[in-house]
Amino acid sequence: MFQRLVICTDFSDGLHRLVSFVSSFAEGGVKQLVFLHSVPYVERNNVPRINEEGIKQAQERLSTALKNLPPGIDVQVEVECGNPVDLILKVANKYAADLVLTGTPTRSLLAEKFFGSTTVALVQRLTVPLMVMRPQLIATYTAEELSLRCRHLCRYLLVPYHGSPASKYLVQQLKQSFQPSIELQLHLCWVVDGMRRRDVPTDHQLASARKELETIAAEIRTADITIDPVEVREGDPLTEVLAAAQEANVSAIVTSSSVPNKLLSWSAPQFTDELLRRSWHPIIYFPPSRQ
């Protein structure tokens, strides 16, 4: 689905392990890989200076990615001093990336408020999709499992859909991002939260949701994307989406937001915010249009 990836690692998130699986990415249809690390400046006499030693050490750790390259894939290593978010945005633009990968720990909303988060800043500024992976998940994979994960990184995706503008925008983005040469399977899931529409019988809501999902699925199939039978659930949206992801055995969950620069806000958390915080599945976030 995606062919030009920027993989960002701070060496504590486990993503640096992916340098050993370039051939697996290539088998999955990836054409370009950029491994990126940001090195903090060092201070001497209260003056920030380039950390030459830190840059050298990081380059050496990532250099495995450049060895024994299979045909058909371009691999680059980018290591610089500076602000991680600014560097990621610069490199993503430089290489025309269509997906940025980053790791994020499980942290509370309060921790994000007071200590900040590279992921929080990225989702507010990136214009290309962002894939967030849990370091704890990467740490448990054997080399064989990681190889398979890299080949099937975005092959089977869960799409939470609920008829909103953000849902419709997400479906359009998936269709536009689809590469015919890469296998893609989608699982569409609508969770009806009966508590929010007490004025409408639940049975009617379930039937209406299924009808709209069937229409969306038919539209997507015209793009040669494989679609599972649509799924309609009732209950808490977050709980049911996480359960659906486990039961469907998907590679990742995709989502978006309808309001630019409001994701992971302090005052008005949204569904996508909680999904990023609580899901152990990788999350692919499509940023809303900022035009």
HUMOLIN-V737027 format. One record per residue. RES is the residue in one letter. PHI is phi in degrees with one decimal (999 if undefined). D_CENTER is the distance of its C-alpha to the mean C-alpha in Angstrom with 2 decimals. Layout:
# HUMOLIN-V737027
<<RES/PHI/D_CENTER> <RES/PHI/D_CENTER>>
This chain:
# HUMOLIN-V737027
<<M/999/12.51> <F/-108.1/11.21> <Q/-122.4/14.03> <R/-126.7/13.67> <L/-110.2/11.19> <V/-111.8/11.56> <I/-105.7/11.06> <C/-99.7/12.06> <T/-137.5/14.18> <D/-108.5/16.88> <F/71.7/18.46> <S/-111.5/18.10> <D/-96.7/14.49> <G/84.3/15.44> <L/-69.1/13.22> <H/-65.5/16.58> <R/-64.8/17.59> <L/-70.3/15.62> <V/-62.9/18.43> <S/-88.1/20.57> <F/-127.3/18.62> <V/-60.3/18.78> <S/-63.0/20.95> <S/-68.5/18.52> <F/-59.9/15.84> <A/-61.9/18.81> <E/-64.1/19.83> <G/-85.4/16.52> <G/100.3/17.22> <V/-73.9/15.54> <K/-103.9/18.14> <Q/-146.1/17.09> <L/-127.7/15.56> <V/-124.5/15.90> <F/-96.9/15.95> <L/-126.8/16.23> <H/-140.0/18.02> <S/-103.5/19.67> <V/-102.7/23.14> <P/-66.0/24.95> <Y/-67.2/28.29> <V/-106.6/31.46> <E/-104.4/34.28> <R/-131.7/37.85> <N/57.4/40.55> <N/65.4/37.96> <V/-117.5/36.59> <P/-63.9/32.94> <R/-133.3/33.09> <I/-60.9/30.89> <N/-88.7/30.14> <E/-61.3/31.38> <E/-66.7/31.50> <G/-63.7/27.97> <I/-64.1/26.72> <K/-61.7/28.88> <Q/-63.7/27.70> <A/-65.6/23.96> <Q/-61.5/24.78> <E/-65.4/26.74> <R/-67.5/24.01> <L/-93.4/21.57> <S/-66.9/24.43> <T/-55.9/24.08> <A/-62.9/21.41> <L/-92.7/24.24> <K/-96.7/26.70> <N/50.4/27.74> <L/-69.9/25.25> <P/-74.7/25.29> <P/-68.1/26.32> <G/90.7/24.01> <I/-136.2/21.27> <D/-103.8/21.42> <V/-125.2/20.25> <Q/-130.1/20.57> <V/-120.6/20.59> <E/-121.3/20.43> <V/-132.2/21.91> <E/-144.5/23.38> <C/-85.5/24.68> <G/144.2/23.35> <N/-67.0/20.90> <P/-56.6/17.39> <V/-64.7/15.76> <D/-61.0/18.49> <L/-67.8/18.21> <I/-61.2/14.51> <L/-62.7/15.29> <K/-65.4/18.42> <V/-70.0/17.12> <A/-60.0/14.33> <N/-70.9/17.27> <K/-58.5/19.70> <Y/-101.3/18.00> <A/50.9/16.71> <A/-62.2/13.15> <D/-109.8/11.15> <L/-158.4/7.74> <V/-111.8/7.35> <L/-106.0/6.41> <T/-146.5/7.82> <G/-109.4/9.41> <T/-145.7/10.87> <P/-76.4/13.99> <T/-75.9/15.05> <R/-140.4/17.14> <S/-79.6/19.14> <L/-61.5/19.16> <L/-64.2/22.45> <A/-63.9/21.15> <E/-62.9/18.52> <K/-65.5/21.46> <F/-95.0/23.82> <F/-111.9/21.96> <G/78.5/19.05> <S/-161.0/15.48> <T/-60.8/13.78> <T/-63.5/10.44> <V/-58.0/12.66> <A/-66.1/14.23> <L/-65.5/11.30> <V/-65.5/9.96> <Q/-87.1/13.65> <R/-122.7/14.37> <L/-68.7/11.78> <T/-111.6/12.75> <V/-118.2/10.10> <P/-58.6/6.51> <L/-119.6/4.19> <M/-104.9/1.68> <V/-107.5/4.32> <M/-121.4/7.09> <R/-78.7/10.58> <P/-57.6/13.37> <Q/-62.5/15.77> <L/-70.9/14.09> <I/-61.0/14.12> <A/-64.8/17.64> <T/-86.4/19.00> <Y/-73.5/18.26> <T/-76.1/21.32> <A/-59.2/21.34> <E/-64.3/21.89> <E/-68.5/18.93> <L/-65.9/16.60> <S/-60.7/18.16> <L/-65.7/17.48> <R/-60.5/13.80> <C/-67.8/13.50> <R/-71.4/15.58> <H/-113.7/13.70> <L/-52.0/10.06> <C/-130.1/9.29> <R/-77.6/12.88> <Y/-132.9/13.06> <L/-119.4/10.87> <L/-90.0/12.05> <V/-115.6/12.58> <P/-68.5/14.23> <Y/-129.9/16.91> <H/-144.5/19.79> <G/77.4/21.56> <S/-80.7/20.44> <P/-57.3/19.91> <A/-64.8/16.20> <S/-64.0/16.10> <K/-66.6/18.22> <Y/-62.6/16.28> <L/-61.3/13.05> <V/-60.7/15.28> <Q/-63.0/16.75> <Q/-65.7/13.60> <L/-64.6/12.78> <K/-63.9/16.41> <Q/-69.8/16.46> <S/-82.0/13.59> <F/-64.7/15.33> <Q/-107.5/17.31> <P/-55.7/20.50> <S/-79.9/20.77> <I/-117.6/17.61> <E/-66.9/17.75> <L/-141.7/15.48> <Q/-127.4/16.19> <L/-119.1/15.17> <H/-119.7/16.32> <L/-87.7/17.27> <C/-135.0/18.12> <W/-116.8/20.13> <V/-104.5/21.25> <V/-87.5/24.58> <D/-96.2/25.38> <G/-60.3/29.18> <M/-67.2/29.87> <R/-87.8/28.66> <R/-131.1/30.96> <R/-68.9/34.18> <D/-79.2/36.14> <V/-120.1/34.73> <P/-55.7/35.42> <T/-59.7/32.47> <D/-58.3/33.67> <H/-66.6/33.60> <Q/-63.3/30.04> <L/-63.4/28.89> <A/-65.7/30.86> <S/-64.5/29.63> <A/-63.7/25.95> <R/-64.3/26.59> <K/-62.9/28.49> <E/-67.6/25.81> <L/-62.5/23.12> <E/-61.7/25.60> <T/-64.7/26.08> <I/-63.0/22.38> <A/-61.1/22.12> <A/-63.4/25.23> <E/-65.9/23.87> <I/-68.7/20.72> <R/-61.6/23.00> <T/-67.3/24.91> <A/-93.9/22.05> <D/66.1/22.54> <I/-94.9/19.35> <T/-74.2/20.21> <I/-122.9/20.12> <D/-68.5/21.03> <P/-55.4/23.76> <V/-65.4/22.38> <E/-123.8/22.23> <V/-121.2/23.68> <R/-122.9/23.87> <E/-126.6/25.78> <G/143.4/25.07> <D/-72.9/22.67> <P/-55.0/19.46> <L/-65.1/17.13> <T/-60.0/19.29> <E/-72.4/19.63> <V/-65.6/16.00> <L/-64.4/15.32> <A/-67.0/18.53> <A/-62.7/17.72> <A/-62.8/14.56> <Q/-69.1/16.97> <E/-71.5/19.78> <A/-83.6/18.12> <N/63.9/16.70> <V/-81.3/13.35> <S/-79.4/10.74> <A/-162.2/7.75> <I/-109.9/7.95> <V/-107.5/7.18> <T/-156.9/8.72> <S/-152.2/10.33> <S/-135.3/13.26> <S/-87.7/16.73> <V/-121.0/17.90> <P/-60.8/16.85> <N/65.1/16.98> <K/-112.9/17.46> <L/-65.1/14.17> <L/56.9/14.98> <S/-74.8/18.58> <W/-75.2/21.41> <S/-89.5/23.68> <A/-138.9/21.70> <P/-60.2/18.66> <Q/-116.5/16.82> <F/-57.1/15.24> <T/-63.0/11.64> <D/-57.0/12.86> <E/-67.8/14.25> <L/-62.9/11.40> <L/-62.7/9.32> <R/-78.3/12.66> <R/-108.8/13.86> <S/-78.5/11.53> <W/-91.6/11.90> <H/-74.7/9.65> <P/-57.9/6.08> <I/-114.6/4.20> <I/-106.6/2.64> <Y/-105.0/5.07> <F/-92.6/7.97> <P/-67.0/10.49> <P/-69.4/13.98> <S/-62.5/16.73> <R/-106.0/18.65> <Q/-74.3/21.75>>
